[in-house]
Protein backbone atom coordinates (compact mmCIF):
# COMPACT_ATOMS: atom_id res chain seq x y z
CA UNK A 1 0.00 0.00 0.00
CA UNK A 2 1.31 3.45 -0.87
CA UNK A 3 2.10 5.62 2.14
CA UNK A 4 0.87 9.16 2.46
CA UNK A 5 4.42 10.50 2.55
CA UNK A 6 5.37 8.65 -0.61
CA UNK A 7 2.39 9.97 -2.51
CA UNK A 8 3.25 13.53 -1.49
CA UNK A 9 6.80 13.03 -2.84
CA UNK A 10 5.45 11.66 -6.13
CA UNK A 11 3.03 14.57 -6.48
CA UNK A 12 5.77 17.10 -5.72
CA UNK A 13 8.12 15.58 -8.32
CA UNK A 14 5.39 15.70 -10.94
CA UNK A 15 4.60 19.32 -10.15
CA UNK A 16 8.26 20.33 -10.38
CA UNK A 17 8.54 18.63 -13.79
CA UNK A 18 5.35 20.38 -14.91
CA UNK A 19 6.91 23.71 -13.88
CA UNK A 20 9.96 23.00 -16.06
CA UNK A 21 7.83 22.01 -19.05
CA UNK A 22 5.79 25.19 -18.61
CA UNK A 23 9.04 27.21 -18.60
CA UNK A 24 10.08 25.59 -21.90
CA UNK A 25 6.72 26.43 -23.47
CA UNK A 26 7.15 30.01 -22.31
CA UNK A 27 10.54 30.37 -23.99
CA UNK A 28 9.23 28.86 -27.23
CA UNK A 29 6.33 31.33 -27.26
CA UNK A 30 8.69 34.29 -26.79
CA UNK A 31 10.91 32.98 -29.60
CA UNK A 32 7.90 32.72 -31.90
CA UNK A 33 6.81 36.29 -31.10
CA UNK A 34 10.34 37.58 -31.72
CA UNK A 35 10.56 35.82 -35.06
CA UNK A 36 7.21 37.28 -36.13
CA UNK A 37 8.45 40.77 -35.25
CA UNK A 38 11.62 40.17 -37.25
CA UNK A 39 9.58 39.24 -40.32
CA UNK A 40 7.72 42.56 -40.09
CA UNK A 41 10.94 44.54 -39.47
CA UNK A 42 10.04 45.29 -35.84
CA UNK A 43 12.94 45.33 -33.38
CA UNK A 44 12.76 41.98 -31.51
CA UNK A 45 15.59 42.80 -29.08
CA UNK A 46 13.32 43.21 -26.00
CA UNK A 47 11.71 39.84 -26.67
CA UNK A 48 15.06 38.10 -27.09
CA UNK A 49 16.26 39.71 -23.87
CA UNK A 50 13.15 38.34 -22.16
CA UNK A 51 13.80 34.93 -23.70
CA UNK A 52 17.34 34.87 -22.31
CA UNK A 53 16.03 35.68 -18.83
CA UNK A 54 13.37 33.00 -19.21
CA UNK A 55 16.08 30.46 -20.07
CA UNK A 56 17.94 31.39 -16.88
CA UNK A 57 14.76 30.78 -14.87
CA UNK A 58 14.19 27.53 -16.75
CA UNK A 59 17.69 26.30 -15.89
CA UNK A 60 17.15 27.15 -12.21
CA UNK A 61 13.81 25.29 -12.08
CA UNK A 62 15.41 22.33 -13.84
CA UNK A 63 18.25 22.20 -11.29
CA UNK A 64 15.67 22.24 -8.49
CA UNK A 65 13.74 19.40 -10.14
CA UNK A 66 16.86 17.25 -10.63
CA UNK A 67 17.98 17.82 -7.04
CA UNK A 68 14.54 16.90 -5.69
CA UNK A 69 14.39 13.69 -7.73
CA UNK A 70 17.93 12.75 -6.72
CA UNK A 71 17.20 13.27 -3.02
CA UNK A 72 13.92 11.32 -3.11
CA UNK A 73 14.73 8.40 -5.41
CA UNK A 74 13.73 5.80 -2.83
CA UNK A 75 10.23 7.26 -2.58
CA UNK A 76 9.56 7.41 -6.33
CA UNK A 77 8.10 4.62 -8.43
CA UNK A 78 10.66 2.88 -10.65
CA UNK A 79 8.65 3.66 -13.78
CA UNK A 80 8.45 7.35 -12.91
CA UNK A 81 12.13 7.51 -12.02
CA UNK A 82 13.08 6.08 -15.42
CA UNK A 83 10.79 8.59 -17.09
CA UNK A 84 12.35 11.47 -15.15
CA UNK A 85 15.84 10.36 -16.25
CA UNK A 86 14.68 10.29 -19.87
CA UNK A 87 13.03 13.71 -19.57
CA UNK A 88 16.15 15.15 -17.90
CA UNK A 89 18.23 14.25 -20.97
CA UNK A 90 15.64 15.83 -23.27
CA UNK A 91 15.40 19.01 -21.18
CA UNK A 92 19.18 19.39 -20.93
CA UNK A 93 19.42 19.26 -24.73
CA UNK A 94 16.60 21.81 -25.03
CA UNK A 95 18.28 24.22 -22.59
CA UNK A 96 21.59 23.91 -24.44
CA UNK A 97 19.80 24.67 -27.70
CA UNK A 98 18.18 27.75 -26.17
CA UNK A 99 21.51 28.99 -24.80
CA UNK A 100 23.22 28.60 -28.18
CA UNK A 101 20.45 29.92 -30.42
CA UNK A 102 18.91 32.84 -28.52
CA UNK A 103 21.19 35.80 -29.19
CA UNK A 104 20.30 39.39 -28.36
CA UNK A 105 21.05 41.27 -31.58
CA UNK A 106 23.28 44.32 -31.63
CA UNK A 107 21.73 46.88 -33.94
CA UNK A 108 24.31 49.61 -33.48
CA UNK A 109 26.62 48.64 -36.31
CA UNK A 110 25.35 45.92 -38.63
CA UNK A 111 28.29 45.40 -40.97
CA UNK A 112 27.99 43.36 -44.14
CA UNK A 113 30.55 40.63 -44.51
CA UNK A 114 32.22 40.68 -47.85
CA UNK A 115 35.10 41.51 -50.08
CA UNK A 116 35.69 43.38 -53.29
CA UNK A 117 35.85 40.16 -55.32
CA UNK A 118 32.25 40.45 -56.61
CA UNK A 119 31.23 44.07 -56.14
CA UNK A 120 28.35 45.33 -58.31
CA UNK A 121 26.07 48.34 -58.29
CA UNK A 122 23.39 46.33 -56.54
CA UNK A 123 25.12 43.83 -54.33
CA UNK A 124 28.23 42.06 -53.20
CA UNK A 125 29.28 38.47 -52.69
CA UNK A 126 31.96 36.39 -51.04
CA UNK A 127 33.00 32.75 -51.12
CA UNK A 128 33.08 30.66 -47.96
CA UNK A 129 32.72 27.16 -46.54
CA UNK A 130 29.67 26.02 -44.58
CA UNK A 131 30.71 25.13 -41.01
CA UNK A 132 27.45 24.41 -39.18
CA UNK A 133 23.68 24.63 -39.67
CA UNK A 134 22.00 25.96 -36.47
CA UNK A 135 18.62 26.07 -38.23
CA UNK A 136 17.58 24.91 -41.68
CA UNK A 137 17.41 28.57 -42.79
CA UNK A 138 20.57 29.77 -41.00
CA UNK A 139 24.18 28.78 -41.72
CA UNK A 140 27.55 29.55 -40.15
CA UNK A 141 30.07 30.03 -42.96
CA UNK A 142 33.84 30.60 -42.81
CA UNK A 143 35.35 33.15 -45.17
CA UNK A 144 39.04 33.25 -46.06
CA UNK A 145 39.59 36.87 -47.17
CA UNK A 146 42.52 37.54 -49.48
CA UNK A 147 45.53 38.92 -47.65
CA UNK A 148 44.18 38.03 -44.18
CA UNK A 149 45.74 35.29 -42.09
CA UNK A 150 42.73 34.78 -39.83
CA UNK A 151 39.46 33.52 -41.37
CA UNK A 152 36.17 35.21 -40.56
CA UNK A 153 33.01 33.37 -39.57
CA UNK A 154 29.63 34.81 -40.53
CA UNK A 155 26.08 33.85 -39.64
CA UNK A 156 24.01 33.86 -42.83
CA UNK A 157 20.21 34.01 -42.68
CA UNK A 158 19.03 32.67 -46.03
CA UNK A 159 16.73 35.24 -47.63
CA UNK A 160 13.32 34.18 -48.86
CA UNK A 161 12.62 31.10 -46.74
CA UNK A 162 11.53 30.22 -43.24
CA UNK A 163 12.32 26.84 -41.62
CA UNK A 164 11.05 25.27 -38.37
CA UNK A 165 13.00 26.11 -35.22
CA UNK A 166 15.67 23.51 -34.43
CA UNK A 167 14.28 23.24 -30.90
CA UNK A 168 11.27 21.38 -32.32
CA UNK A 169 11.26 17.76 -33.48
CA UNK A 170 10.56 18.75 -37.07
CA UNK A 171 13.10 21.56 -36.90
CA UNK A 172 15.86 19.24 -35.69
CA UNK A 173 15.07 16.77 -38.45
CA UNK A 174 15.26 19.30 -41.30
CA UNK A 175 18.37 20.92 -39.78
CA UNK A 176 20.08 17.51 -39.65
CA UNK A 177 19.12 16.77 -43.26
CA UNK A 178 20.37 20.18 -44.34
CA UNK A 179 23.65 19.65 -42.49
CA UNK A 180 24.21 16.31 -44.22
CA UNK A 181 24.27 18.01 -47.62
CA UNK A 182 25.73 21.48 -46.97
CA UNK A 183 28.29 21.22 -44.15
CA UNK A 184 31.89 21.39 -45.46
CA UNK A 185 30.68 22.48 -48.91
CA UNK A 186 32.09 25.59 -50.58
CA UNK A 187 29.50 28.25 -51.43
CA UNK A 188 29.14 31.78 -52.69
CA UNK A 189 26.99 34.18 -50.67
CA UNK A 190 25.23 37.05 -52.47
CA UNK A 191 23.62 39.91 -50.57
CA UNK A 192 21.88 43.13 -51.51
CA UNK A 193 23.97 46.15 -50.51
CA UNK A 194 20.73 47.95 -49.54
CA UNK A 195 19.73 45.22 -47.03
CA UNK A 196 22.95 43.36 -46.20
CA UNK A 197 21.88 42.38 -42.69
CA UNK A 198 18.73 41.37 -40.88
CA UNK A 199 17.78 42.81 -37.49
CA UNK A 200 20.10 40.40 -35.70
CA UNK A 201 23.16 41.58 -37.59
CA UNK A 202 23.25 38.35 -39.61
CA UNK A 203 24.10 38.47 -43.29
CA UNK A 204 20.84 38.28 -45.24
CA UNK A 205 22.10 36.22 -48.12
CA UNK A 206 21.35 34.06 -51.14
CA UNK A 207 23.61 31.03 -51.30
CA UNK A 208 24.79 28.99 -54.29
CA UNK A 209 26.91 25.86 -54.22
CA UNK A 210 30.35 26.21 -55.81
CA UNK A 211 31.54 23.69 -58.38
CA UNK A 212 34.98 22.08 -58.56
CA UNK A 213 36.03 24.89 -60.92
CA UNK A 214 35.26 27.49 -58.26
CA UNK A 215 32.27 28.85 -60.18
CA UNK A 216 28.71 29.05 -58.88
CA UNK A 217 26.48 26.13 -59.85
CA UNK A 218 22.71 26.20 -60.32
CA UNK A 219 22.16 24.77 -56.82
CA UNK A 220 20.46 27.58 -54.92
CA UNK A 221 20.12 26.86 -51.17
CA UNK A 222 16.62 28.32 -50.86
CA UNK A 223 15.31 26.43 -53.91
CA UNK A 224 16.98 23.22 -52.71
CA UNK A 225 15.35 23.58 -49.29
CA UNK A 226 11.88 24.46 -50.60
CA UNK A 227 11.79 21.58 -53.06
CA UNK A 228 12.41 19.15 -50.19
CA UNK A 229 9.76 20.68 -47.92
CA UNK A 230 12.45 21.68 -45.40
CA UNK A 231 11.19 25.29 -45.41
CA UNK A 232 8.44 27.59 -46.67
CA UNK A 233 8.63 30.80 -48.72
CA UNK A 234 8.99 33.95 -46.61
CA UNK A 235 8.59 37.14 -48.58
CA UNK A 236 8.00 39.49 -45.65
CA UNK A 237 11.60 40.61 -45.25
CA UNK A 238 11.37 43.22 -47.99
CA UNK A 239 12.97 43.80 -51.37
CA UNK A 240 16.13 41.86 -52.22
CA UNK A 241 17.82 41.95 -55.61
CA UNK A 242 18.91 38.29 -55.42
CA UNK A 243 15.54 36.81 -54.42
CA UNK A 244 12.90 35.92 -57.01
CA UNK A 245 9.63 35.49 -55.11
CA UNK A 246 7.91 33.72 -58.02
CA UNK A 247 10.80 31.28 -58.27
CA UNK A 248 10.52 30.51 -54.55
CA UNK A 249 6.79 29.86 -54.79
CA UNK A 250 7.30 27.60 -57.81
CA UNK A 251 9.95 25.58 -55.95
CA UNK A 252 7.65 25.17 -52.97
CA UNK A 253 4.83 23.97 -55.24
CA UNK A 254 7.15 21.21 -56.48
CA UNK A 255 7.56 20.14 -52.86
CA UNK A 256 3.80 19.96 -52.37
CA UNK A 257 3.25 18.04 -55.61
CA UNK A 258 6.31 15.88 -56.00
CA UNK A 259 7.53 15.03 -52.51
CA UNK A 260 6.31 12.00 -50.55
CA UNK A 261 3.39 12.84 -48.29
CA UNK A 262 3.73 9.73 -46.12
CA UNK A 263 6.46 8.03 -44.20
CA UNK A 264 6.86 4.73 -42.38
CA UNK A 265 8.08 4.16 -38.82
CA UNK A 266 9.48 0.86 -37.60
CA UNK A 267 8.56 0.25 -33.95
CA UNK A 268 10.32 -2.32 -31.77
CA UNK A 269 10.11 -2.92 -28.04
CA UNK A 270 11.29 -5.05 -25.15
CA UNK A 271 9.25 -7.05 -24.42
CA UNK A 272 7.77 -7.62 -27.88
CA UNK A 273 4.04 -7.69 -28.66
CA UNK A 274 3.47 -4.34 -27.00
CA UNK A 275 0.34 -2.50 -28.10
CA UNK A 276 1.19 0.60 -30.17
CA UNK A 277 -1.12 3.59 -30.55
CA UNK A 278 -0.28 6.76 -32.45
CA UNK A 279 -1.93 10.17 -32.66
CA UNK A 280 -1.20 13.71 -33.81
CA UNK A 281 0.17 15.99 -31.09
CA UNK A 282 -2.72 17.53 -29.19
CA UNK A 283 -5.21 14.96 -30.48
CA UNK A 284 -6.43 11.61 -29.16
CA UNK A 285 -4.49 8.44 -29.91
CA UNK A 286 -5.75 6.03 -32.56
CA UNK A 287 -8.26 3.39 -31.55
CA UNK A 288 -6.70 0.87 -33.93
CA UNK A 289 -3.48 -0.60 -32.62
CA UNK A 290 -0.49 -2.63 -33.80
CA UNK A 291 1.75 -5.07 -31.93
CA UNK A 292 5.53 -4.71 -31.89
CA UNK A 293 7.60 -5.27 -33.91
CA UNK A 294 5.65 -3.47 -36.60
CA UNK A 295 5.81 -0.86 -39.35
CA UNK A 296 3.23 1.93 -39.48
CA UNK A 297 2.71 4.30 -42.43
CA UNK A 298 1.51 7.81 -41.56
CA UNK A 299 1.29 11.26 -43.18
CA UNK A 300 4.48 13.29 -42.69
CA UNK A 301 4.33 15.26 -39.44
CA UNK A 302 4.68 15.21 -35.66
CA UNK A 303 3.06 12.48 -33.55
CA UNK A 304 2.72 11.03 -30.06
CA UNK A 305 3.33 7.28 -29.79
CA UNK A 306 2.21 5.20 -26.80
CA UNK A 307 3.22 1.60 -26.00
CA UNK A 308 1.66 -0.71 -23.41
CA UNK A 309 2.23 -4.37 -22.56
CA UNK A 310 0.81 -6.71 -19.91
CA UNK A 311 2.88 -6.56 -16.74
CA UNK A 312 4.75 -3.44 -17.89
CA UNK A 313 4.42 0.27 -17.43
CA UNK A 314 3.26 2.35 -20.39
CA UNK A 315 5.69 4.51 -22.40
CA UNK A 316 4.96 7.69 -24.36
CA UNK A 317 7.26 9.42 -26.86
CA UNK A 318 7.10 12.31 -29.33
CA UNK A 319 8.22 11.34 -32.85
CA UNK A 320 8.64 12.89 -36.29
CA UNK A 321 7.44 11.02 -39.38
CA UNK A 322 9.47 11.84 -42.50
CA UNK A 323 9.39 10.49 -46.06
CA UNK A 324 10.91 7.03 -46.26
CA UNK A 325 11.51 4.52 -43.47
CA UNK A 326 12.46 5.73 -39.97
CA UNK A 327 13.79 3.24 -37.43
CA UNK A 328 12.67 4.36 -33.98
CA UNK A 329 14.84 3.43 -30.97
CA UNK A 330 14.03 0.20 -29.17
CA UNK A 331 11.50 1.05 -26.46
CA UNK A 332 12.21 -0.69 -23.14
CA UNK A 333 8.99 -0.96 -21.16
CA UNK A 334 9.63 -1.16 -17.40
CA UNK A 335 8.21 -4.26 -15.75
CA UNK A 336 5.64 -3.87 -12.99
CA UNK A 337 5.34 -5.97 -9.89
CA UNK A 338 3.19 -8.98 -10.72
CA UNK A 339 0.90 -8.50 -7.72
CA UNK A 340 -0.06 -4.83 -8.10
CA UNK A 341 -1.70 -2.48 -10.56
CA UNK A 342 -1.42 1.30 -10.80
CA UNK A 343 -4.32 3.64 -10.10
CA UNK A 344 -3.86 7.37 -10.77
CA UNK A 345 -6.09 9.64 -8.70
CA UNK A 346 -6.69 13.35 -9.29
CA UNK A 347 -9.29 15.87 -8.18
CA UNK A 348 -10.60 18.70 -10.35
CA UNK A 349 -10.57 21.57 -9.85
CA UNK A 350 -9.67 21.76 -6.16
CA UNK A 351 -6.65 19.41 -5.82
CA UNK A 352 -4.89 18.51 -2.54
CA UNK A 353 -7.73 16.19 -1.53
CA UNK A 354 -7.30 13.31 0.93
CA UNK A 355 -7.61 9.99 -0.92
CA UNK A 356 -9.20 6.99 0.78
CA UNK A 357 -9.12 3.33 -0.25
CA UNK A 358 -11.96 1.32 1.29
CA UNK A 359 -12.36 4.13 3.82
CA UNK A 360 -8.67 4.27 4.81
CA UNK A 361 -6.68 7.46 4.02
CA UNK A 362 -3.63 6.74 1.85
CA UNK A 363 -2.36 10.16 0.74
CA UNK A 364 -3.12 13.46 -0.93
CA UNK A 365 -4.17 13.85 -4.58
CA UNK A 366 -2.80 13.94 -7.18
CA UNK A 367 -1.10 10.58 -6.59
CA UNK A 368 -0.55 7.09 -7.98
CA UNK A 369 -1.42 4.00 -5.96
CA UNK A 370 0.02 0.48 -6.16
CA UNK A 371 -2.96 -1.75 -5.41
CA UNK A 372 -3.43 -5.54 -5.48
CA UNK A 373 -4.63 -6.78 -8.86
CA UNK A 374 -8.04 -8.36 -9.37
CA UNK A 375 -9.21 -7.11 -5.96
CA UNK A 376 -12.18 -4.70 -6.11
CA UNK A 377 -11.65 -1.54 -4.07
CA UNK A 378 -13.61 1.65 -3.46
CA UNK A 379 -11.76 4.92 -4.02
CA UNK A 380 -13.07 8.12 -2.46
CA UNK A 381 -11.74 11.60 -1.71
CA UNK A 382 -12.40 14.14 1.00
CA UNK A 383 -12.21 17.93 0.73
CA UNK A 384 -13.88 20.24 3.26
CA UNK A 385 -16.85 21.98 1.67
CA UNK A 386 -17.11 19.59 -1.31
CA UNK A 387 -18.98 16.37 -1.99
CA UNK A 388 -17.75 13.58 -4.25
CA UNK A 389 -19.15 10.22 -5.36
CA UNK A 390 -17.02 7.17 -4.58
CA UNK A 391 -15.77 5.00 -7.43
CA UNK A 392 -15.25 1.22 -7.42
CA UNK A 393 -12.47 -0.28 -9.55
CA UNK A 394 -10.55 -3.52 -9.98
CA UNK A 395 -6.81 -2.97 -10.71
CA UNK A 396 -5.27 -5.07 -13.51
CA UNK A 397 -1.68 -5.98 -14.34
CA UNK A 398 -0.18 -3.74 -17.01
CA UNK A 399 -2.97 -1.17 -16.81
CA UNK A 400 -2.90 2.34 -15.44
CA UNK A 401 -6.40 3.27 -14.35
CA UNK A 402 -6.97 7.01 -14.12
CA UNK A 403 -9.67 8.43 -11.87
CA UNK A 404 -10.55 12.14 -11.82
CA UNK A 405 -13.02 13.18 -9.13
CA UNK A 406 -15.29 16.16 -9.84
CA UNK A 407 -17.47 17.81 -7.15
CA UNK A 408 -21.17 16.93 -7.35
N, C-alpha and C positions, 0 to 999 in steps of 0.2 A: 504494500500500500504506500502511495506517495505521501510523504510528510508535508506538513504545512510549510516548514522552512524551505524544503526543496522546491516546492511549487513557487514560492516567492522568488527564489534565485532564478528559476527558469523564466518567470515572467519578466524579471528585471533584465536578464540577458536579451530577451526578445525585444524589449522596449529600447535598449541601448542600440541594438542593431537597426531597429526601425528609425532611430534618430539619425544614424549614419546614412542610411539610404535616403532619408528625406534631405539631408545636406547635399548629397550627390545630385538629386533632382533639382535642388535650388541652384547649384552651380550651372547645370546644363541649361536651365531656363535663362539665366543671366547671359550665358554664352550665345544662346539663340537670339535674345534681344539685341545684343551687341552686333551680331552679324547682320541682322536686319537693318540696324542703323547704318552700318558700313555700306550696305547696298544702296541706301538712299543718301549717301554722302553726308551723314550726320555723325558728328564726333562721338565715337563709342568709348572714349577713354574713361569717363566716369564708371561706365558699366564694367569695363575690364578691371578697373581698380576694385570695384565691389566684388567681382568674381575672385580676384586674388585673395581678398580678405575672407571670402566664403570658403576658399580652399584651406586657409589656415584654420578656420573653425572646424572644418570637416576633418582635418588631420588630428586636431585635438580630441574631437569626439571619438574618432577611430581608435586613438591610443587608449582612451578611457574604456572603450568596449573591449579591446584586446586584453587590457589589464584585468578587467572584471572577469572575463571568461577564464583567463589563466589562473586567477586566484580561487575560482569556484568550480574547477573542472570536476571534482568528485561529486558535486551536487547537480550536474547537468546530465541529461540523457545522452547515451553514446551516439545516437543518431543525430541529435542536435549538435553535439560537439564536433562531429565530422562535418556537418553542414557549416558551422561557424568557421572551421579551418579553411574550407573551400571558399567561403565568402570573403575571408580575410585576404586570401591571395588575389581575388578579383578586385577588391576595394583598393589594395595596395597598388595594383597596376593602374587603376583609374586615377588615383591621387597623383601618381607619377606622371601620367598623361596630362592631367590638369597643370601640374607644376611646369611641365616642359612646353605646353602649347599656349597657355594664357599669358600673353605678354602685353604690358601696358605700352601703347605706342607713343613714341616721341614725335610730336608734330612740329617741333621748332625748326628742324633743318632736314627735310626729306631730300636726300641727295640721290640722284639716279646713278646706278652703277653703269660703267661703260668705258669705252675707249674711243679713239678716233678712227678705228679700223673700218667702221661702216657708218659714217656720219652722213645723213641726208638732211634735206630741208624739213622733213616731217619727223623723222625719228632717228634712233641710234640702235646699235646692236653690239653684242659681244659674244664671244664663244666661251664655253665653260664645260665642266663635267658635272653631271648630277651626282650628288653625294648621298642625300637622304630624301625621303618623301614623308614629311610629317602628316599631311593630308593629301587626298587624291587630287586636290587642286592647288597644292602648295609644294614647291620643291626648294631644297637647299642646293645651290650650285657653287662650284669652285672655279673662279676665274684666275687665269695666269697672265696678268697684264705684261705687255712687252716692256723690258727694261726694269722690271720690279722683281726682286728676289723672293718676296713673300706673297703667296697667293691671297686672293680676297674671296671670302665666302659671301654669298648674297641669298636672301630669301626671296623667291620669285612666286608671286601670286598669279596664276595663269588667268589671263583676261578672258572673259566670255563664258566661263563655266562655273558651276557651283557643285561641289561634291559633299557627301555626308561627312559629318565630323568623325574623326578617327576614334573618339571616345565611345561611339556606338558600335554595335556588332557589325552592321552593314558598312559603316565607315572604315573599320579596321580591315574588313575583307577587301574593299576596293583599294585601300591604301597599300595593302600587301601585294595585290595583283599589279598595281601600278609600279611598285618598287621592283618587282621581278623583271619588268621590261626595261625601266628607265634608269635605275641606279647603275652608275659606272659607265653610262653612255655619254658621248660627247654631243653637245647641242649648241645651237645658236639662239640667243634670246633677243627678240626685237621689242622695243618699247617706244611709245609715242612720246616725243619730247614735251608735248603739252600736258600729258598726264603720266609722268614716268613712275610715280609711286602711288600706292593706295594710302588710306588714312593711317595705316600701321607703319608706314615707312618702307614697306616691301616693294620690290620692283614689280610693277604691273606689266607683265610681259606675255608675248606670244612666242612659243618655243617650237623649233623644228629640230629634228634629228639630223646630225651631220653624217655624211657618208665617209667611206674610207679615203676619198680624195679631199676631204676637208670642206666640201661644199654642202650646202643645205639640201636635204632630200625633200620629198613630198610629204613626209610623215610629220604632221602637225599635232602637237600634244593634245590640244583641245578636241580636234576632230577624232583622234584616236580614242580619247576617253569617252566622248559622247557616243560613238558607234558601238562601244562595249557596255553601254548603260552604267558606266562608272560615275557619271555626272549628268547634270542637266544644264541647258543653256541659261546664262544669266546676263541679261542685257541692260541691267539697271546701273552699271557703273559709269555710264556716260560714253561719249564718243572716243573711239580709238582707231587710229589709221590702219592698224594691222589686224583688226577684227572685222570679219564679214558676218553680220548677224544672220543673214539668209543661209549662208553656208553652215553655220552652227545648227540652225533649226533643221536643215536637210540632213545633217549627220545624225542628229538625235532621232529623226524619223526612221532612219535606217536601223537604229537600235530597237525602236518599238516594233518594226516590221520583221527584221531579220534575225534578231537575237532570240535564243531560247527563252521561253516564258516559264519553264518548269525545270526543276532540279530534283535529284534523288538523294536521299540520305540513307546511309547504312547504319543501322542501330544494333549494337551488341551489348550484352550485359553479363554480369556474374551475380547470381546464377542466371542461366538461360531461361527462356520461356517466361520472361517478365512481360506484363501487359504494357503496351505503349499507346499513349494517347497524345495527340498533337493539336494545337490550336494557335490562331493568330494572337499576338500579344494584345492583352486587354479584352480578349473574347474568351468564350467558354471552350473547353477542350472537346475534341471530337468524341462522339458516342461510339463510333466504330473503332475497334482496336486491333493491333497486331501483336504477335508474340515474337520476342527476340530469339535468335538473330533474324532481322528482316530488313527489307529495303522499302522505303516509302517515297513516292513521287508527289511533289507539292509545287504550287506556284512559287516562283522566286520571291523571297521576302524574309521577314523576321517571325520566329515562332517560339512558343513555349512547348517543351516536351516533358511528359511525365511518365515515369516507369513505376510499376508496382509488381510485387511478387509475393506469394504466400510465405509467411514467416519472415518477411523482410520489411524494412522501412521503405517508404516511398522516396523518390528522388525527382527533383524538378530542375530543368536547365533551360537556358535561353540560347537558341541556335539561329544560324543564318543559312537559308537555303539558296544556293547559287546554281547556275546552269552546270550540268554535268553531275558526276557522282561525288558526294562528300562523305568521307568516312568519319563518323563521330567517334570520340574517345570511348573506350570500354567503360560502361557505367557499373560501378561496384555498389550494389544495394546492401546496406548494413543489415545483418541478421538480427531479428528480435528474439527475445526470450520466448521459448515455446509455450510457456504457461500464462502469458499475459498479452493483452491487447491494449492499444492506446486510444484514449478518449480525450479529445480536446474540448475544453469548456470555456466559453466566453459569455459575457453579459453585455447587451446593448440597450441603451447607450450609457449606462451608469458606470460599469466597470467596478473593480475592487470589491466584488461580492464574495461572501463566504460560500464555499461549495461544500455540499453534503452528499455523501454516498450512503444510501440506506439510513439516513438520519444522522450519520456521524460526520462532523466537520473534518475536511481533509486539506483545506488550503484556501487561497484567495484567487479568484479569477482575474485575468486569464491564466489558465494552467493546462497542463497535460497530465493525465492519470494513467498509470500502469495498473490495469485491472485484470483479474482472472478471466480467461476466455470461457465462452459458453456458459457463463453464470449470469443470469439476469440481475440487474441492479437498478435502483431508482436514484437518479441524479436530481438534486434540487439546489437552489441558491437562496441566500437570505441577504436582503438589503433593507435597512430601516426605511420605512415609508413607501416600499414597493411590494407588489405581490407578483409571484411567478407560479406557473404551473410546473409540477414535477414532470420528468421524462424518464421512461423506462427503456433501457437498452440492454443488449447482450453483446459484449465485446467478442471480436473474432481475431484469429491470428492473421497477421499481414494487413489488417485494415486499420485505418485511422478514422474513427468516428468523430465528427465535429458537431457539437451542440452549442447553439447560440440562444440564450434565454432573452426574451423580450418581455417587459412589464405588461401585465394584463389590466 
